[in-house]
C-alpha cells in the first residue's frame, strides 16, 4: 500500500472527474523530446513513463490500470497529472467514433437483429 500512496503524493482521489473506465487516452507525440528537457520528464514517476509508453496507441483507462497492475483510482490520479501537463490527451469514446465517420447503422441493425434472435 505504500507505493500507491507515494506515486500519488498522498492524493486519494483524482482531481478530474471526467475520466471513466472507457475514456481513451493517447500520448502527445512531441511530449518529452519536443519540450527540450523542460524538467518535466525528470519529475515523472516510473508509472507515468509507463503510461506514456502504453498510450502511444489509444488505450482505455481500464486497460492502462490493468497494464500497470494498479487500482483504477490510483491510475486516474496519474492520468490526470499527465493530462494536466499536456503529455496525454483524454477523449470520450464517442468522439473517436465520430472522427472515424460514425458507426455503420447497417452493422448496428444487423447486430440488433442477431441479438433479438437469441
The 8 nearest C-alpha neighbors of each residue, nearest first, counted from 0:
[[1, 2, 3, 4, 5, 69, 6, 70],
 [0, 2, 4, 3, 5, 6, 9, 7],
 [1, 3, 5, 4, 0, 6, 7, 8],
 [4, 2, 6, 5, 1, 0, 7, 73],
 [5, 3, 9, 1, 2, 7, 6, 8],
 [6, 4, 2, 8, 3, 7, 1, 9],
 [5, 7, 3, 8, 4, 2, 44, 9],
 [6, 8, 9, 10, 5, 4, 3, 76],
 [9, 7, 5, 6, 10, 4, 3, 11],
 [8, 10, 4, 7, 5, 11, 6, 3],
 [11, 9, 7, 8, 12, 4, 13, 76],
 [10, 12, 9, 13, 73, 7, 72, 4],
 [13, 11, 10, 14, 72, 76, 73, 75],
 [12, 14, 76, 15, 75, 79, 16, 11],
 [13, 15, 12, 16, 79, 76, 80, 75],
 [16, 14, 13, 17, 79, 18, 76, 75],
 [15, 17, 18, 14, 13, 19, 75, 12],
 [18, 16, 15, 19, 22, 91, 89, 14],
 [19, 17, 16, 22, 15, 20, 75, 60],
 [20, 18, 22, 21, 17, 60, 16, 61],
 [19, 21, 60, 61, 22, 59, 18, 71],
 [22, 20, 59, 19, 60, 23, 61, 92],
 [21, 23, 91, 19, 59, 90, 20, 18],
 [24, 22, 59, 90, 58, 89, 57, 92],
 [23, 25, 89, 58, 57, 88, 59, 54],
 [24, 26, 54, 57, 88, 87, 55, 56],
 [27, 25, 87, 54, 55, 51, 28, 86],
 [26, 28, 30, 86, 87, 29, 25, 88],
 [29, 27, 30, 26, 55, 86, 31, 33],
 [30, 28, 33, 27, 32, 31, 34, 86],
 [29, 31, 86, 27, 28, 32, 33, 34],
 [32, 30, 34, 33, 29, 40, 36, 35],
 [31, 33, 34, 35, 29, 30, 36, 28],
 [34, 32, 29, 35, 31, 30, 36, 28],
 [35, 33, 32, 31, 36, 37, 30, 29],
 [36, 34, 33, 37, 32, 31, 38, 30],
 [35, 37, 38, 34, 31, 32, 40, 39],
 [36, 38, 35, 39, 34, 40, 31, 41],
 [39, 37, 36, 41, 40, 42, 35, 34],
 [38, 40, 42, 41, 37, 43, 36, 31],
 [41, 39, 43, 42, 38, 31, 36, 37],
 [42, 40, 39, 43, 38, 44, 36, 37],
 [43, 41, 39, 40, 44, 38, 47, 45],
 [44, 42, 40, 41, 47, 45, 39, 48],
 [43, 45, 47, 46, 42, 6, 48, 41],
 [46, 44, 48, 47, 49, 43, 50, 6],
 [47, 45, 49, 44, 48, 50, 67, 77],
 [48, 46, 50, 44, 45, 49, 43, 51],
 [47, 49, 51, 45, 46, 50, 52, 44],
 [48, 50, 46, 52, 47, 51, 53, 45],
 [51, 49, 53, 47, 48, 52, 54, 46],
 [52, 50, 48, 54, 49, 53, 26, 47],
 [51, 53, 49, 50, 54, 55, 48, 26],
 [54, 52, 50, 51, 55, 49, 56, 63],
 [55, 53, 25, 56, 26, 51, 57, 52],
 [54, 56, 26, 53, 52, 25, 57, 51],
 [55, 57, 54, 25, 58, 53, 26, 24],
 [58, 56, 25, 24, 54, 23, 55, 59],
 [59, 57, 23, 24, 54, 62, 56, 60],
 [58, 60, 23, 21, 62, 22, 61, 24],
 [59, 61, 20, 63, 62, 22, 21, 64],
 [60, 62, 20, 64, 59, 63, 65, 21],
 [63, 61, 65, 59, 60, 64, 66, 58],
 [62, 64, 66, 60, 65, 61, 67, 59],
 [65, 63, 61, 67, 69, 62, 71, 66],
 [64, 66, 68, 62, 63, 67, 61, 69],
 [65, 67, 63, 68, 64, 62, 69, 53],
 [66, 68, 64, 69, 65, 63, 46, 49],
 [69, 67, 65, 66, 64, 70, 63, 71],
 [70, 68, 67, 64, 71, 74, 73, 65],
 [69, 71, 73, 72, 74, 64, 68, 65],
 [70, 72, 74, 73, 64, 75, 69, 61],
 [71, 73, 75, 74, 70, 76, 12, 13],
 [74, 72, 76, 70, 75, 71, 77, 69],
 [73, 75, 71, 77, 76, 72, 64, 78],
 [76, 74, 78, 72, 77, 73, 13, 79],
 [75, 77, 13, 79, 73, 74, 78, 80],
 [78, 76, 74, 80, 79, 75, 73, 47],
 [77, 79, 75, 81, 80, 76, 74, 82],
 [78, 80, 82, 76, 77, 81, 75, 83],
 [81, 79, 77, 83, 78, 82, 84, 76],
 [80, 82, 84, 78, 86, 83, 87, 79],
 [83, 81, 87, 79, 85, 84, 80, 88],
 [82, 84, 80, 81, 85, 79, 86, 87],
 [85, 83, 81, 82, 86, 80, 87, 39],
 [86, 84, 82, 83, 87, 81, 88, 27],
 [87, 85, 30, 81, 27, 84, 82, 26],
 [86, 88, 26, 82, 27, 81, 85, 25],
 [89, 87, 25, 24, 82, 26, 27, 90],
 [88, 90, 24, 23, 22, 87, 25, 91],
 [91, 89, 23, 22, 92, 24, 88, 94],
 [90, 92, 22, 93, 94, 23, 89, 95],
 [93, 91, 95, 94, 22, 23, 90, 96],
 [92, 94, 96, 95, 91, 97, 90, 101],
 [95, 93, 97, 96, 92, 91, 98, 90],
 [94, 96, 98, 92, 93, 97, 99, 91],
 [97, 95, 101, 93, 99, 94, 98, 102],
 [96, 98, 101, 94, 100, 99, 95, 93],
 [99, 97, 95, 100, 96, 94, 101, 93],
 [100, 98, 96, 97, 101, 95, 102, 94],
 [101, 99, 97, 98, 96, 102, 103, 95],
 [102, 100, 97, 96, 99, 103, 98, 95],
 [101, 103, 104, 96, 100, 97, 107, 106],
 [102, 104, 106, 105, 107, 101, 100, 108],
 [105, 103, 107, 106, 102, 108, 109, 101],
 [106, 104, 108, 107, 103, 109, 110, 102],
 [105, 107, 109, 103, 104, 108, 110, 102],
 [106, 108, 104, 110, 109, 105, 111, 103],
 [109, 107, 111, 105, 106, 110, 104, 112],
 [110, 108, 106, 112, 111, 107, 113, 105],
 [111, 109, 113, 107, 108, 112, 114, 106],
 [110, 112, 108, 114, 109, 113, 107, 115],
 [113, 111, 115, 109, 114, 110, 108, 116],
 [114, 112, 110, 116, 115, 111, 109, 117],
 [115, 113, 111, 117, 116, 112, 110, 109],
 [114, 116, 112, 117, 113, 111, 110, 109],
 [117, 115, 113, 114, 112, 111, 110, 109],
 [116, 114, 115, 113, 112, 111, 110, 109]]
